[in-house]
Amino acid sequence: MTIERRLAHAGFTLSRDYPVPVEKVWQAFADEQQKRTWFGDADTFESREWAFDFRVGGRDVDEAKFHDGPLSRYEAVYTDIVEHVRIVTTYDMWLDGAHMSTSVASFEFEQVPEGTRFTHAEHGVFLDEFWADGAGREEGTRGILEALGRHLR
C-alpha cells in the first residue's frame, strides 16, 4: 500500500476559567505527580512510558495504549516557561509508530476576579494519512482541559 504524502495545517484556541488561583493551575503543570493525575485517563489508557522534565529545553514523554486500541506517543520540548504566566512547547504525536503531527502549543495563565483564565493556543501540522485529524486534536484537547478542571476541583 502506498501512503499519499501530504500536509494539513490546523489551529485552534481554547480558553477556560477555573475558580482557583493562578498558582494552583500552574502547579498542575509544573508538579509531576499532579500532571500525571489529570493529563492521562487511567481508565482509558494503559501507560507504557512517562518522562517529565519541566524546564526550558526539558522533554516530556507520555506513551500509552488505548484499551483494545492503538498505541499513542506524545513527546514535547519546553521552549519557554515564565512562572505563573506562560508555557510554550513543541510536540510530536505518533499513533502505532506512525508520525502523525508536529505542533506548537502555548498555555497562558491569567488572574481574573473569578480565579484563573487559562488559554491554550495551538498550531499543528498533520502528516500523510493523518492530514484530516486537526478537528480531532481540538476535541482531544477539550477533553484534556475538562480533566484539568476536574483535577482542580
N, C-alpha and C positions, 0 to 999 in steps of 0.2 A: 504494500500500500504506500502510495506517495503522499506525503504531507504537503499541503499547499502552504507556501511560505508567505505570510502576510503579517501586517501590524494593524492594531487598532488602538486609539487613544481614548481614555475616558477620565473624566474628572468629576469631583463632587465635593461639597462642603456640607457638613452636618454640625449642628450646634445643639447642646443640651444644657439646661440649667439644673444643677444639683444643689439641694438645700443644705450644703455643708461648706465650711471654709476652704479656700484655695489649698491650704496646706494639706488638708485631708485628701483632696483629689490628687494632688501632686504625689503624695506618699503611695497612692495606689499604683503609680507608675514607677516610682523610684525605689520601692521596697520589694525585693524579690518574692518574699512569701506572699505579700498582698497581691502582686501581679499574677502569681501562679493561680490564686484562687478565683480570679474573675476572667482572666484572659482566655483560658480554655475551659470548656464544659466537660467535666469528667464523665457525665452521663452519656455524652455523645462520642467522645474520643478515648482512645487508649494511648496514653503518652508513650513516645518512643525515645525522644531526645529533647533535652531542655538545657539552654545556656543563657545566662543573664549577666551582662556587663554594662551597667548603666553609667556611662561616661562618654564624652566625645571620643569617637573612634572605637568605642566598645561595640560588641556584637551580641545580639540575641538570636537564639535558635529555638524554635518550637516545632517539633515534628511529632505528628500524631496520626493514628489510623482511625478513620471513622469506623464504628462498629459495622461489620459487614459491608465496608465500602473502601474508598481509596485512601492512600497514604498522602497526607498533606505536609508540606515543609515550608516554614517561614524562616527567612534569615534576614536580619535587619542590622544596619550600622547606624549608630547615632552620629549625626553630623553637626548638631548644635543643641546645646542644653543651656537654658537660662533659668535658674531655680525659681519656681513658682510663676514663671512667665510663659515659657515655650519649650517644646522638644521638637526637633526635626530629625527624621530618619529617611534613609533609602532602604528599600527592602525588596527581596525577591521571593516569589512563591513557586513551588513545584507541586505537581499532582501526579502521583505514581511515577515519580522520577522525571517527568517532562516539565521543563521550564515553562511556566505559564505567563509570568508577568514580572515587570520591574516597576516600582513605584517610588514616588517621593511623597511623604506624608508629614504634615505639621500638626502639632497639638498645642492649642493656646489655652491658657488658664487666666480668667479674668474675674476679679472680685466684683460681684454685683450685690445689691441690697438683700436679695433672697439667698445668697450663697456664692456659688461659682458658675460662671458661664464657661463651658468647655467647647472649643471649636476644633473639629477635625477636618482638615482640608487635604485632599489627595489628588494626585495625577498619576495615572497608570498607563503603561504601555503593555498591551496584551499581544502575545506571540502566537503565530501559526494557528493551530486548531482552537486556541483559546481566545481568538480575536473578538468574540462576541460576549465575553464574560464581564465587561465593565459594570453592567447593571447588577450582576450577581455580587460583585465586590462591594458595591454600595449597600446592598441588602445585608451582606455578611457583617459589614461594619456597623450597621444599625443594631444588629444583634449583639455585637461586642459592647456597644455603648449602653444597651439595656442591661447587660451583665454587669458593667461597671456601676450603673445606677443601683442595682440590687446589692452589690458589694458595699456601696457607700451607705446604705440604709441601716 
